[in-house]
Amino acid sequence: MKTCSNCGVDLEGNVNFCPLCGEPHIDESADNIEYIKLRKQKQDEKHLTSIQKLSGFQKRKLFWEISGILLLSGIVVTLIIDLLDGNAVGWSKYTMTVCAVLFINTTLFCFCLNKPALLLLGSFASTSVLLILIDLFNGSIGWGIKLGIPILLIAYLIIYGLILMIRKAREKELNLITYSLIASGLLSICVEGMISIYNDNILKLQWSLIVLISVMPVSLILLYIQYRMKKGTDLKRFFHI
């Protein structure tokens, strides 16, 4: 029995149109194959929502506009509540500062996605300003400059290096896992080292060494698999599948 190519309902006899959706029924012969493909493409486009029809940049721009409205609303609402509660700007300065930095980072993500260096540089600068302002709001310059910003700098440098290595990698999936594991181990070493120097003025490594030792064997195995694949051995032959 024939079925409708649009809704899938069974068609009886030699009907030319679907009784349910009205779609014309055309035999899938060599003469009609191109018309059927074009018709199917138009049907698929009809089922797409307005969001799905947008390009990647248009989706990011829409996300930026919605995020901006929400963050601006958060700033206004918290400021009004703070003023009504104490007739002065108090705790709301934290919320307003965080919302402003989030908006800057959202803007960078939406419009500088293809420029990772500019994206990370702008994000690092705005987040560093946030840490400094929090210190100032608390009445002193302390951990924000001495600890927060150095850790932030190392984290962004490792992320940038990770992006560059993955972009140059041949096997994206395996390299993403491998380089991410190595980056997490290095970041753990840097974070614990900086914290120990900040607190005790001496370099002490404990939990970060455990993290590094845990991820290195897996990373080495993945690197070996990639090496074998470069030599012409595919995954099926390697794992005897």
N, C-alpha and C positions, 0 to 999 in steps of 0.2 A: 504494500500500500504506500502511496506517495504521502509525503509530509510537507508542510509549509516550511520554507526556508527561513521565515521570519519568526513565527511563534511556535512551530513544531507540531501543530495540530494535524491529525490525519485527514487526508483529502480523499474523497470517494469519487470514483468515475473519472471522467475527463474534464473536471472543472478547471477553469482558467484563472479563477481568483479564489483566495482563501475566504471561506464564509465567516471566519472569526475576525481577522485583522484587515482583510481586503487586499493583501499582498498578491500581485500577479504570480501565477505559477508558470515557470519556464523550464522546459526540459534541459538537463545539463548535457547538452551536446557540444561538439567542438565549435559550432557556429555561435553558440550563446555563452561560451565560457567567460569571455571578457566582459560581456554585459552583466553576467551574474556576479563576477568579482566586484565590478563597480557598484552594483546595487547593494552588495553585502557591505562594502566600505561605507556607503551612505547610511545604511541601517546602523552600523556601529557608531558612526558619528552622532546619530540621533540619540543614542543611549548615553552618550557622554554628558556629564553635568557641566555646568558653566565653569566650575573650578578645574575639572579635568582638561578642558579645552585651553586653559591658560598655559603659556610657556613657563619655563623654570624661573626666568627673571620676573615675570608677572606674578607668579605665586609668591616669590620672596618679597616683592613690593607690597602685595596684599597683606602678607604676614607682618611686614614693617608697619603698615598703616594701622592694623588692628592692635599690634603691640604698643605703638605710640599712643593710641587712644586710651588703652588700659593703664599704661604707666602714668600718663598725664592725669587720668582720673584718680589714680592712687595718690599722686602728689597733692592734688587739690583737696581730696577728701581728708587726708591725714593732716594737712595744714589747717583746714577749717576746724577739725576736731581739736587740734592742739591749741588753736587760738581761743576757741570757746571754753576750753578747759582751764587755761592758765593766762589768757590775755597776752601771750608772748610765744615766740617760736622756741620750743623746747625739744622734746623727743622726736618731733616730726622732721627735724633736720637730718636725722639718720635715714629715715624712710625716703625723703626727697633726694638725698645724695645717692642712695642705692638705686632708686628708680632712674635717676639721670644717667648713672653709669651703665645700667642695663640697657637704656635706650641707645646710648653710644655704641655699645657692643652689638646690639641688634642691628643698628644701621651699618656697622662695619661688616657684619655677617651677610646682610642682604645685598649690599652694593660692592663689596670687595672680596667676594667668595673666590674669584679667580686670581686674586692677588694675595697669596698667603702671607707674604712678608709685610705688606701694608696692613693686612687684617690683624696679624699678631702684634705688630708694633703699636697700632692704635689701641688694641685691647689691653696690652701691657701698660701703656701710658695712662689710660683712663682708670684701670684698676689700681695702679700705683697711687694716683691722685686720691682715690677712694680711701686707701689705707692711711695716707697722710692726713686726710680730713678727719677720719675717725680718731686718729691720735690727737689732733687739735681739738676736736669736740670734747675729748676726755681731759684736756688741759695740759697735755705734755706730748713731746715727741719721744716715742719709745720703740716698741716692737715693730711698728709699721715700717719704719725706715731701716732699722737694724736687722730685722729678721724677715718681715713679711715681703718686702720688695726684693731682697736677694733670692728668697725661695721662689718668688714669682718669676724672676728673671731666668733662673735655671730651668723652671718648668716650661716657660715659653721657648727657650732655646732648644730644649729637648724635643718639644712638640714640632718646632720648625724643622729640626734635623730629621725627625720621623717623617714629616710630610715630604721632604726632599728625597729621602731614601725610597719611600714607597712610590713616588712618581717615577723614579728611575728604574724601579724594579720591573722585572719581566713577568714574574708570576705574582700578581697583585694579592691574591687571597692568602697564600702561604706567607708571603713577605710581610703582609699586614700583621699577622699573628706573631711572627718571629720578631720583627722590629719593635712591636708594641711590648712584648715581654721583656726584651732587653732594655727598652726605654723605661719601663716601670721599675726594673731593678736599679738602674742608674739614678732615677729620680728618688727612690727610697734612700739610697746611699747619701745623696746630696742633702735631702731634707733632714735626715737624722744627724748628719754631720754638722749642719748649720745650727740646728736646735741645740746640740750638745755644746758647741762653741759659744752660743749666745747665753746659755744657762750656766755652764761650768767653766768656760774659757779653756776647754780642752776637747779634742776630738775623740768621741766615743761612738763606736758602731756596734749595735747589738741586733735589733730586730731587722734592720735593713740588710744585714749580711745574710740572714735567714731567707729573706725575700729574694735576694740576688742568687743565692745557692739553689733556691727552689726553681727559679725560672731558667737558669742557664742550661741544665740538661735538656729541657724541652726545646729551647732555642737551638741548641747544637744539633738535636735530632732533625728539626725542621730544616736547618741549613744543609744538613747532609742529604735530606730528601731532595731539596732544590738542586744540589750539586749533581745528584744522579739524574734528575730530570733534564738538566742542561746537557748531559752526556747522551741524551736520546732515549732514556728510560722513562716511559710514562707511568702514571700512578697505578694502572691496572697490572702492568707487568711487575712493578716494584713490590706490590702487596700480593702478587700471585692470585689476582681475582680473575 
